[in-house]
Amino acid sequence: MEDKLNVGITHGDINGISYEIIIKALLDPMVNELFTPVVYGSGKAASYHRKVLGINDFSFNIINPGAPFNHKLPNLVNVIEGEPVIELGKSTPEAGAAAVKALKPLLPIYLTIK
């Protein structure tokens, strides 16, 4: 078991810049030395944004909810089923629903913090 802190990050709006910020921040190997990043989102959305950004030297350890984290890699808990419809720069009900779905796994943790 690793002693590093697990840090949960939600993917936000899949049509926005959240994946760009997350991926670019996690490109720095020092981040994973400090804590274990755990993104709650969509593996397919992350892959789409990575390709749009032209970032070929990065990947997430994609896991299902409840699976153990890999403390040596950035993890992505896949909480969005199916193929998300991504329309960059547009506010859509589907993107809003995906943002809420990514928050739900973290709510029990947030509510226990005092």
C-alpha atoms as an extended CHARMM CRD file, in Angstrom:
* protein
*
       114  EXT
         1         1  MET       CA              0.0000000000        0.0000000000        0.0000000000  PROA      1               0.0000000000
         2         2  GLU       CA              1.2940000000        3.4100000000       -0.9130000000  PROA      2               0.0000000000
         3         3  ASP       CA              1.4680000000        6.2050000000        1.6610000000  PROA      3               0.0000000000
         4         4  LYS       CA              0.7890000000        8.8640000000       -0.9740000000  PROA      4               0.0000000000
         5         5  LEU       CA             -2.4250000000       10.8050000000       -0.8340000000  PROA      5               0.0000000000
         6         6  ASN       CA             -5.0480000000        9.9510000000       -3.4720000000  PROA      6               0.0000000000
         7         7  VAL       CA             -6.3580000000       13.1660000000       -5.0310000000  PROA      7               0.0000000000
         8         8  GLY       CA             -9.7310000000       12.9960000000       -6.7720000000  PROA      8               0.0000000000
         9         9  ILE       CA            -10.2480000000       15.2510000000       -9.7960000000  PROA      9               0.0000000000
        10        10  THR       CA            -13.4800000000       15.4960000000      -11.7750000000  PROA      10              0.0000000000
        11        11  HSD       CA            -13.4200000000       16.0020000000      -15.5100000000  PROA      11              0.0000000000
        12        12  GLY       CA            -15.7780000000       18.9730000000      -15.4390000000  PROA      12              0.0000000000
        13        13  ASP       CA            -17.4180000000       19.9150000000      -18.7320000000  PROA      13              0.0000000000
        14        14  ILE       CA            -16.3420000000       17.4780000000      -21.4620000000  PROA      14              0.0000000000
        15        15  ASN       CA            -16.8540000000       20.2590000000      -24.0260000000  PROA      15              0.0000000000
        16        16  GLY       CA            -14.5580000000       22.6440000000      -22.1670000000  PROA      16              0.0000000000
        17        17  ILE       CA            -10.8850000000       22.8790000000      -21.3000000000  PROA      17              0.0000000000
        18        18  SER       CA            -10.8760000000       20.6440000000      -18.2280000000  PROA      18              0.0000000000
        19        19  TYR       CA             -9.2280000000       17.6590000000      -19.9210000000  PROA      19              0.0000000000
        20        20  GLU       CA             -6.6140000000       19.9360000000      -21.4630000000  PROA      20              0.0000000000
        21        21  ILE       CA             -5.7280000000       21.3410000000      -18.0390000000  PROA      21              0.0000000000
        22        22  ILE       CA             -5.7710000000       17.9180000000      -16.3760000000  PROA      22              0.0000000000
        23        23  ILE       CA             -3.6500000000       16.2060000000      -19.0210000000  PROA      23              0.0000000000
        24        24  LYS       CA             -1.1060000000       19.0290000000      -19.2730000000  PROA      24              0.0000000000
        25        25  ALA       CA             -0.7640000000       19.1780000000      -15.4770000000  PROA      25              0.0000000000
        26        26  LEU       CA             -0.3340000000       15.4080000000      -15.2180000000  PROA      26              0.0000000000
        27        27  LEU       CA              2.3560000000       15.3780000000      -17.9180000000  PROA      27              0.0000000000
        28        28  ASP       CA              4.7710000000       16.5780000000      -15.2380000000  PROA      28              0.0000000000
        29        29  PRO       CA              6.1630000000       13.3790000000      -13.6500000000  PROA      29              0.0000000000
        30        30  MET       CA              6.7080000000       15.2320000000      -10.3710000000  PROA      30              0.0000000000
        31        31  VAL       CA              2.9350000000       15.3350000000       -9.8440000000  PROA      31              0.0000000000
        32        32  ASN       CA              2.7450000000       11.5730000000       -9.4910000000  PROA      32              0.0000000000
        33        33  GLU       CA              5.6140000000       11.6590000000       -6.9980000000  PROA      33              0.0000000000
        34        34  LEU       CA              3.6210000000       13.9850000000       -4.7390000000  PROA      34              0.0000000000
        35        35  PHE       CA              0.2300000000       12.2410000000       -4.8700000000  PROA      35              0.0000000000
        36        36  THR       CA             -1.7910000000        9.6730000000       -6.7840000000  PROA      36              0.0000000000
        37        37  PRO       CA             -4.0330000000       11.4920000000       -9.2960000000  PROA      37              0.0000000000
        38        38  VAL       CA             -7.4730000000        9.9270000000       -9.6900000000  PROA      38              0.0000000000
        39        39  VAL       CA             -9.6150000000       11.5440000000      -12.3980000000  PROA      39              0.0000000000
        40        40  TYR       CA            -13.3270000000       10.7280000000      -12.4070000000  PROA      40              0.0000000000
        41        41  GLY       CA            -14.5500000000       10.9450000000      -15.9660000000  PROA      41              0.0000000000
        42        42  SER       CA            -14.5560000000        9.1920000000      -19.3170000000  PROA      42              0.0000000000
        43        43  GLY       CA            -11.6970000000        7.2890000000      -20.8690000000  PROA      43              0.0000000000
        44        44  LYS       CA            -13.1490000000        7.9760000000      -24.3070000000  PROA      44              0.0000000000
        45        45  ALA       CA            -13.4500000000       11.7200000000      -23.6370000000  PROA      45              0.0000000000
        46        46  ALA       CA             -9.8820000000       11.8140000000      -22.3020000000  PROA      46              0.0000000000
        47        47  SER       CA             -8.6420000000       10.0090000000      -25.4050000000  PROA      47              0.0000000000
        48        48  TYR       CA            -10.5340000000       12.4220000000      -27.6750000000  PROA      48              0.0000000000
        49        49  HSD       CA             -9.0300000000       15.4780000000      -25.9780000000  PROA      49              0.0000000000
        50        50  ARG       CA             -5.5360000000       13.9570000000      -25.9630000000  PROA      50              0.0000000000
        51        51  LYS       CA             -5.7810000000       13.4250000000      -29.7210000000  PROA      51              0.0000000000
        52        52  VAL       CA             -7.1440000000       16.9330000000      -30.3590000000  PROA      52              0.0000000000
        53        53  LEU       CA             -4.2570000000       18.3560000000      -28.3210000000  PROA      53              0.0000000000
        54        54  GLY       CA             -1.7260000000       16.2030000000      -30.1860000000  PROA      54              0.0000000000
        55        55  ILE       CA             -0.3720000000       14.7370000000      -26.9460000000  PROA      55              0.0000000000
        56        56  ASN       CA              0.9210000000       11.2690000000      -27.7720000000  PROA      56              0.0000000000
        57        57  ASP       CA              3.1990000000       10.6510000000      -24.7910000000  PROA      57              0.0000000000
        58        58  PHE       CA              0.4980000000       10.4590000000      -22.0940000000  PROA      58              0.0000000000
        59        59  SER       CA             -2.0650000000        7.9270000000      -21.0150000000  PROA      59              0.0000000000
        60        60  PHE       CA             -4.2480000000        7.2200000000      -18.0070000000  PROA      60              0.0000000000
        61        61  ASN       CA             -4.5170000000        3.9560000000      -16.1270000000  PROA      61              0.0000000000
        62        62  ILE       CA             -8.2420000000        3.5060000000      -16.8530000000  PROA      62              0.0000000000
        63        63  ILE       CA            -10.1360000000        1.6140000000      -14.1760000000  PROA      63              0.0000000000
        64        64  ASN       CA            -13.7260000000        0.8630000000      -13.2390000000  PROA      64              0.0000000000
        65        65  PRO       CA            -15.2980000000        2.2810000000      -10.0760000000  PROA      65              0.0000000000
        66        66  GLY       CA            -14.1050000000        0.4180000000       -6.9980000000  PROA      66              0.0000000000
        67        67  ALA       CA            -10.9490000000       -0.9630000000       -8.6140000000  PROA      67              0.0000000000
        68        68  PRO       CA             -7.5860000000       -0.3030000000       -6.9300000000  PROA      68              0.0000000000
        69        69  PHE       CA             -5.5150000000        2.6480000000       -8.0980000000  PROA      69              0.0000000000
        70        70  ASN       CA             -2.0740000000        2.3410000000       -9.6330000000  PROA      70              0.0000000000
        71        71  HSD       CA              0.0760000000        4.6020000000       -7.4540000000  PROA      71              0.0000000000
        72        72  LYS       CA              2.7180000000        4.9620000000      -10.1640000000  PROA      72              0.0000000000
        73        73  LEU       CA              0.4120000000        6.3560000000      -12.8800000000  PROA      73              0.0000000000
        74        74  PRO       CA             -2.3920000000        8.8850000000      -13.2680000000  PROA      74              0.0000000000
        75        75  ASN       CA             -5.6540000000        6.9650000000      -12.8900000000  PROA      75              0.0000000000
        76        76  LEU       CA             -8.9890000000        7.5950000000      -14.5640000000  PROA      76              0.0000000000
        77        77  VAL       CA            -12.0900000000        6.0480000000      -13.0160000000  PROA      77              0.0000000000
        78        78  ASN       CA            -14.4400000000        5.5140000000      -15.9430000000  PROA      78              0.0000000000
        79        79  VAL       CA            -17.8300000000        6.7180000000      -14.6640000000  PROA      79              0.0000000000
        80        80  ILE       CA            -19.3320000000        7.5900000000      -18.0550000000  PROA      80              0.0000000000
        81        81  GLU       CA            -20.6970000000        4.6720000000      -20.0450000000  PROA      81              0.0000000000
        82        82  GLY       CA            -20.7980000000        4.6290000000      -23.8200000000  PROA      82              0.0000000000
        83        83  GLU       CA            -19.4580000000        7.1010000000      -26.3260000000  PROA      83              0.0000000000
        84        84  PRO       CA            -19.7730000000       10.7020000000      -25.0760000000  PROA      84              0.0000000000
        85        85  VAL       CA            -20.8090000000       13.3030000000      -27.6370000000  PROA      85              0.0000000000
        86        86  ILE       CA            -18.1840000000       16.0400000000      -27.4900000000  PROA      86              0.0000000000
        87        87  GLU       CA            -18.9070000000       19.4310000000      -29.0230000000  PROA      87              0.0000000000
        88        88  LEU       CA            -15.9670000000       21.6210000000      -28.0840000000  PROA      88              0.0000000000
        89        89  GLY       CA            -16.9470000000       25.0440000000      -26.8210000000  PROA      89              0.0000000000
        90        90  LYS       CA            -20.6730000000       24.2770000000      -26.5990000000  PROA      90              0.0000000000
        91        91  SER       CA            -22.8060000000       24.0440000000      -23.4890000000  PROA      91              0.0000000000
        92        92  THR       CA            -24.9820000000       20.9460000000      -23.8360000000  PROA      92              0.0000000000
        93        93  PRO       CA            -27.2810000000       19.0220000000      -21.4850000000  PROA      93              0.0000000000
        94        94  GLU       CA            -25.2350000000       15.8690000000      -22.1260000000  PROA      94              0.0000000000
        95        95  ALA       CA            -22.0040000000       17.5700000000      -21.0450000000  PROA      95              0.0000000000
        96        96  GLY       CA            -23.7320000000       18.8880000000      -17.9200000000  PROA      96              0.0000000000
        97        97  ALA       CA            -25.0250000000       15.4210000000      -17.0680000000  PROA      97              0.0000000000
        98        98  ALA       CA            -21.5250000000       13.9700000000      -17.5490000000  PROA      98              0.0000000000
        99        99  ALA       CA            -20.0770000000       16.6030000000      -15.1940000000  PROA      99              0.0000000000
       100       100  VAL       CA            -22.6210000000       15.7150000000      -12.5010000000  PROA      100             0.0000000000
       101       101  LYS       CA            -22.0100000000       11.9900000000      -12.9730000000  PROA      101             0.0000000000
       102       102  ALA       CA            -18.2810000000       12.5320000000      -12.3830000000  PROA      102             0.0000000000
       103       103  LEU       CA            -19.0140000000       14.3260000000       -9.0990000000  PROA      103             0.0000000000
       104       104  LYS       CA            -21.2330000000       11.6260000000       -7.6050000000  PROA      104             0.0000000000
       105       105  PRO       CA            -18.4500000000        9.1960000000       -6.5670000000  PROA      105             0.0000000000
       106       106  LEU       CA            -16.7370000000       12.0040000000       -4.6310000000  PROA      106             0.0000000000
       107       107  LEU       CA            -19.8080000000       13.2510000000       -2.7430000000  PROA      107             0.0000000000
       108       108  PRO       CA            -19.6210000000       10.6990000000        0.1160000000  PROA      108             0.0000000000
       109       109  ILE       CA            -15.9660000000       11.6300000000        0.6860000000  PROA      109             0.0000000000
       110       110  TYR       CA            -16.6990000000       15.3570000000        0.5550000000  PROA      110             0.0000000000
       111       111  LEU       CA            -19.6020000000       15.0610000000        2.9750000000  PROA      111             0.0000000000
       112       112  THR       CA            -17.4400000000       13.2850000000        5.5760000000  PROA      112             0.0000000000
       113       113  ILE       CA            -14.7170000000       15.9810000000        5.5900000000  PROA      113             0.0000000000
       114       114  LYS       CA            -15.1850000000       18.3550000000        8.5090000000  PROA      114             0.0000000000
